[in-house]
Structures are given as C-alpha cells and as structure tokens.
Amino acid sequence: MEYRRGINEIKAFYMRQNDDGKTVAAMDMLVPRVGELIGGSQREERLDYLEDRLDDLKLNKESYWWYLDLRRYGSVPHAGFGLGFERLVQFATGIDNIRDTIPFPRAPGSAEF
C-alpha cells in the first residue's frame, strides 16, 4: 500500500495537504499483475488551502464556486476512495486481459442506437 503521495500537477486539488507541505493524505492499493486496485484520499476541508491549490494549478476559481461554497459554509474532515471493479475481478480470477472482465463490453459501432 502506498500513502503520503507527493503534491504536484498529477494530484487533484481537493486532496488534503499534509503538514510537511510536500505530500497529500492519499493512498493507492497496488496488487500483483493488475496495478492500482483502489485509490483514495482525505479531502481538503480548509478553504484557504483549496484556493491556494487552485491558484497553483492555474484553475479558474469561478468554475469551482460551488465546490468552494461547500467548504466556505462549513465542512468536516472526510475522505473517499474508488475501487476498479474490473480490476478486482481480474485480480480475484487471475484473468490476464482486463477486457475479458468487462460485464457490458462496448466497441465503436457496436451500439444499435
């Protein structure tokens, strides 16, 4: 399991910055043959840090007014994660190609509508 990821252009602006100013409170669960199975982070609840991060990444604050308002009018420390279902199936079954784990495969031109 990886954690305390570095702050750079790759990490999302909403990941909570650690006290060292160099890493974020994030984790990735890496598994053999598949890679990242789960990725998650604590979300930044401090408005001033969010605004600074948007500036650092040269993102338009006007586009994120609704997200900033969520923090402006009260927030608590919280976190979230995402799990790749197809990757979980691939890991659990040992299937080599992730495309063979997709429950509803689609390809260009395959939809009737």
C-alpha positions, 0 to 999 in steps of 0.5 A, a space after each residue: 500500500 502506498 500513502 503520503 503521495 507527493 503534491 504536484 500537477 498529477 494530484 487533484 486539488 481537493 486532496 488534503 495537504 499534509 503538514 510537511 507541505 510536500 505530500 497529500 493524505 492519499 493512498 493507492 492499493 497496488 496488487 500483483 499483475 493488475 496495478 492500482 486496485 483502489 485509490 483514495 484520499 482525505 479531502 481538503 476541508 480548509 478553504 484557504 488551502 483549496 484556493 491556494 491549490 487552485 491558484 497553483 494549478 492555474 484553475 479558474 476559481 469561478 468554475 469551482 464556486 460551488 465546490 468552494 461554497 461547500 467548504 466556505 459554509 462549513 465542512 468536516 474532515 472526510 475522505 473517499 476512495 474508488 475501487 476498479 471493479 474490473 480490476 478486482 475481478 481480474 485480480 480475484 480470477 487471475 484473468 490476464 486481459 482486463 477486457 475479458 472482465 468487462 460485464 457490458 463490453 462496448 466497441 465503436 459501432 457496436 451500439 444499435 442506437 
